[in-house]
Amino acid sequence: MRPRLAPPALILALLLAGCGGETEQVALPPPASPTPSASAAPLTVKEAKGRYLAVVAAYDIARDELAEAAKAGRPWRSVRERAEAVAAANTACAEELRAVRWPAAAQAPIAALLAEHEVALRHWKLAAGAGSDAVLRREIRAAAAHDGVRQAAKVRAALGLPPRRAA
């Protein structure tokens, strides 16, 4: 003999009523405080120097490694893997640049650098997904046209850092 199920209306009523038990009020935790970067004071220029260098290091290294792989004549699939690493480093760098409250003198150059990062990222992602050597090289050239070197030079100048040495 099969057990008989309750009518759908009864099931729905029980679900909506919380199975008929008493309701208990639960205190919700207070809203999360704003993120530290939103409420913290901007970094001092001295703090910003070190922070900027730390933030851009992985992206600079990834681009240098890609350039070395291409220059060495590595197979295009190997270069494509480097392009994927550059795309990931670009994304992380941009996120970190946005998270910091930079000194006033660096804010406009940082914003300009982030704009270039966004354009370059589109091309790095296309390079990372390239299905041929020709597409890979085209997208690398397009990304390189938005490398942010001029904007980074302005950031470095605003922070009192020396110009970046050419790779």
C-alpha positions as CSV (number, residue, x, y, z in Angstrom):
1,M,0.0,0.0,0.0
2,R,1.4,3.4,-0.9
3,P,1.5,6.2,1.6
4,R,-0.8,9.0,0.8
5,L,0.8,12.5,0.3
6,A,-0.7,15.6,1.8
7,P,-2.6,17.8,-0.7
8,P,-0.4,20.4,-2.3
9,A,-2.3,23.3,-0.7
10,L,-1.5,21.8,2.8
11,I,2.2,21.5,1.9
12,L,2.3,25.1,0.7
13,A,0.5,26.3,3.8
14,L,2.9,24.5,6.1
15,L,6.0,25.8,4.2
16,L,4.7,29.4,4.4
17,A,3.8,29.0,8.0
18,G,7.2,27.7,9.0
19,C,5.7,24.2,9.8
20,G,3.4,25.7,12.4
21,G,6.1,26.3,15.1
22,E,6.5,29.5,16.9
23,T,8.4,32.2,15.1
24,E,11.6,33.4,16.8
25,Q,13.0,36.8,16.2
26,V,16.7,36.7,15.4
27,A,18.8,39.8,15.8
28,L,20.7,40.5,12.6
29,P,24.3,41.5,12.9
30,P,25.0,45.3,12.4
31,P,25.8,46.4,8.9
32,A,29.4,45.9,7.9
33,S,31.6,48.9,8.3
34,P,32.8,50.6,5.1
35,T,36.0,49.1,3.6
36,P,39.2,50.5,5.0
37,S,40.0,52.2,1.7
38,A,36.7,54.1,1.7
39,S,37.1,55.5,5.2
40,A,40.9,55.7,5.6
41,A,42.9,58.7,4.8
42,P,44.9,58.8,1.6
43,L,48.4,57.3,1.8
44,T,51.2,59.6,2.4
45,V,53.6,60.0,-0.6
46,K,56.2,57.9,1.2
47,E,53.6,55.1,1.8
48,A,52.3,55.4,-1.7
49,K,55.8,54.9,-3.3
50,G,56.2,51.5,-1.8
51,R,52.5,50.5,-2.3
52,Y,52.6,51.5,-6.0
53,L,55.8,49.5,-6.6
54,A,54.4,46.5,-4.9
55,V,51.1,46.7,-6.8
56,V,52.6,47.0,-10.3
57,A,55.4,44.5,-9.8
58,A,53.6,41.3,-10.9
59,Y,52.1,43.1,-14.0
60,D,55.5,44.5,-15.0
61,I,57.2,41.0,-14.6
62,A,54.4,39.3,-16.5
63,R,54.8,41.7,-19.4
64,D,58.6,41.4,-19.4
65,E,58.3,37.6,-19.4
66,L,55.9,37.7,-22.4
67,A,58.3,40.0,-24.3
68,E,61.2,37.6,-23.6
69,A,59.2,34.6,-24.7
70,A,58.2,36.4,-28.0
71,K,61.7,37.7,-28.6
72,A,63.2,34.2,-28.0
73,G,60.9,32.7,-30.7
74,R,59.0,30.4,-28.4
75,P,56.0,28.6,-29.9
76,W,52.9,30.7,-30.2
77,R,51.0,28.5,-27.7
78,S,53.7,29.2,-25.1
79,V,53.5,32.9,-25.8
80,R,49.8,32.7,-25.5
81,E,50.2,31.2,-22.0
82,R,52.3,34.2,-21.1
83,A,49.6,36.5,-22.5
84,E,47.1,34.7,-20.2
85,A,49.4,35.5,-17.2
86,V,49.6,39.1,-18.3
87,A,45.8,39.3,-18.4
88,A,45.6,37.9,-14.9
89,A,48.3,40.2,-13.6
90,N,46.6,43.2,-15.3
91,T,43.3,42.4,-13.7
92,A,44.9,42.0,-10.2
93,C,47.0,45.2,-10.6
94,A,43.9,47.3,-11.6
95,E,41.9,46.0,-8.7
96,E,44.6,46.9,-6.3
97,L,45.2,50.3,-7.8
98,R,41.5,51.0,-7.4
99,A,41.5,49.8,-3.8
100,V,44.1,52.3,-2.6
101,R,43.4,55.9,-1.5
102,W,46.3,57.6,-3.3
103,P,47.7,61.0,-2.4
104,A,46.0,63.9,-4.3
105,A,48.9,64.4,-6.7
106,A,48.8,60.8,-7.9
107,Q,45.0,60.4,-8.2
108,A,44.6,61.8,-11.8
109,P,47.6,59.9,-13.1
110,I,46.3,56.7,-11.4
111,A,42.9,57.2,-13.0
112,A,44.5,57.6,-16.5
113,L,46.7,54.5,-15.9
114,L,43.5,52.5,-15.0
115,A,41.8,53.7,-18.2
116,E,44.7,52.3,-20.2
117,H,44.7,49.1,-18.1
118,E,41.0,48.5,-19.1
119,V,41.7,49.0,-22.9
120,A,44.8,46.8,-22.7
121,L,43.0,44.1,-20.7
122,R,40.5,43.5,-23.5
123,H,43.3,42.8,-25.9
124,W,45.2,40.6,-23.3
125,K,42.1,38.5,-22.9
126,L,41.8,38.1,-26.7
127,A,45.5,37.2,-26.9
128,A,45.0,34.7,-24.1
129,G,42.2,33.0,-26.1
130,A,43.9,33.3,-29.5
131,G,43.5,30.4,-31.9
132,S,46.4,31.2,-34.1
133,D,49.8,32.9,-34.1
134,A,48.5,35.8,-36.2
135,V,45.6,36.6,-33.9
136,L,47.9,36.3,-30.9
137,R,50.5,38.7,-32.3
138,R,47.8,41.2,-33.4
139,E,46.2,41.3,-29.9
140,I,49.6,41.6,-28.2
141,R,50.4,44.6,-30.5
142,A,47.0,46.1,-29.7
143,A,47.5,45.6,-26.0
144,A,51.0,47.1,-26.2
145,A,49.6,50.2,-27.8
146,H,47.8,50.7,-24.4
147,D,50.7,49.7,-22.2
148,G,50.3,52.7,-19.9
149,V,53.9,53.6,-20.0
150,R,53.2,57.4,-20.3
151,Q,50.6,57.3,-17.6
152,A,52.8,55.2,-15.3
153,A,55.6,57.7,-15.8
154,K,53.3,60.4,-14.6
155,V,52.3,58.3,-11.5
156,R,56.0,57.7,-10.8
157,A,56.7,61.4,-11.1
158,A,53.8,62.4,-8.8
159,L,55.2,60.0,-6.2
160,G,58.8,61.1,-6.6
161,L,59.9,57.7,-8.0
162,P,62.6,57.5,-10.7
163,P,61.5,56.5,-14.2
164,R,61.1,52.7,-14.8
165,R,64.1,51.2,-16.6
166,A,63.3,49.8,-20.0
167,A,63.1,46.0,-20.1
